């Protein structure tokens, strides 16, 4: 495995009305990198030519989430008040299961199931992840956020299924 980012990164916009380039599902099947834009943020992904601990024969899918600052809606703790956005990277192995989970994460993202607004310990309203676990470190982090984790892909699939994402 080499290191670094894919030299074939292609960023495509997808519009909520279904017009425009192919979905991440189709792009994943075709092996292109992609981007999905929703009302409250953007999800992009690319292939890194490096492996994750526990997946020595696979490249890495790096998923980038960009969630801008915004105004809370009625589903948030303080409707009408501002909240701080979030930029986050998550990782999956670039293999059949990883590509399938990427499609499921796209669905969860579009249904706004991956992130929510909370009030942090400083009393600030900020965007954060929900109960759907994301591996935000490739290695050497705590076991919740990093690899190796032999059960992560199975656990992620199970939790997404419980949330109605199949």
N, C-alpha and C positions, 0 to 999 in steps of 0.2 A: 504494500500500500504506500502511496506517496502521501505527502501532506499538502495542505493548502486548499484553496477553494476551486470549484469546477471552473474551467475556462469557458464552459458552454452555458453560463448562467443567462437565462432569458426571463425577463420580468414582463408579465402580461397582466392587464387589468381585466377584471370580470365585473360586469355591472349587475346590480340587484335585479333588474328586469329580465335577466337571462340572455340578453344580447351580448355580443362581444366574443372574445376568445373562449376556448374550451375550459371546462372546470378543472380543478386540481386533480380530480379523479382521472380525467382523460389525459391530462398532462403527465401524471405519475405513470400511467400505462405507457405513454410515449417516451418517458425518460427525460422530459424537459423540466426546468425549474419553473416555478410559477408564483403568482400572487393572487390573493383574493381580497377584495375590498368590501367592507361592510360599513354600515352607518357609523359604528363606533370604533372603527380601527381597521388595521390591515394585517393580513397573514401572508407571509412570503416563505418560500423554502428554496433550498439549494443543496446540492450534493458536495460534501467535503471528501476529498480523497485521503481519508484517514479513518482508522477503525475505532470503535468503541470497545472498552474493556468488556470481555465476554462475547464479542462478535468479531474475532480476528480476521475473518475472511470477507467482511462486508465494509463498504464505504459508510459514510454517515450522512443522514438527512438532518440538516440544520433548519429548524422552523423558527422564523422570526416573527414576533408579534409586536406591532406598534399600535398602542392605544393612546390617543391624545387626551389631554385634559378636556373636561366637558362639564355639562350641567346635569345634575342628577334628575332622574325621572321618578315616577311614583313607585317603581320597584326598588328604589334605593333608600338608604336610611334618612336622607334629608332632601326631599324633592325640591328642585329649584335652586339648590346650592351647588357651588362648583366642586369638582373633585380633581385630584391629580392623576395623570395618565400613567402609563407603564410601557417600558420597552423590555422585552424578554426573549431569550433564545431557548429553545427546547431541542432535544436530540432523540433520534430514532435510528436504528440500524437501517441501512439502505439494502433491504432484502424484501422478499415477498410479504412477510408479515409487517414489516415497517411501512411499506408502501400502502398496505391495506389500512393500517392504523392512521396513516397520514390522511387518507380519504375520510375516515371516521372523525378525526380531529377537525377536518374542514367542515363537516356537517355540524359538529358541536359548536364550532366557532360561529358559523352562520346563524345558529339557533341561540347564540349568546349564552352558552352553557359553560364556557371556559373561564370567564372572568366576571368579577362583580366589584361593587364599591363597598368598602368597609370604613369604619372610623378606626384609625390606628391608635397606638398608645399615647401619641402626642396630641390626640384630638383632631387630627387632620383626616379628611375624607379622601381616600386614595383607591385606585384600581388594584385588585389583587386576583390571584388565581382562586378557583372554587375547589370543590372536593375532587375534581378530576385531576389526578396527579400528572405533572409534567417533569421530565428529567431536564433540569436547567443547567447541569454541569456534566461534562463528558466523563470526568473521573475526579477522584480525590476530594469529593465533597462528602456531605453526610449521605447516608444510605437512602434517604428519601429523595434527594435531588440529583443523585449521580449514579453512574454505572461503576462497577458491575452490579447487576441486579437480575438474577436469572428469572424471577417471577414477574418483572415489570410489564412485559408485553401482554402476558396473560391477564394480569391485574387490570391494566388499562382497558383491554378489550371487555372484560367483565363489567367494569364500572360504566363504560360507555353504553354497553347493552342495557344495564340497569336504568340508564337515563334515556333509553329509547333510541339510541344511536346504533344502528346495525348496518 
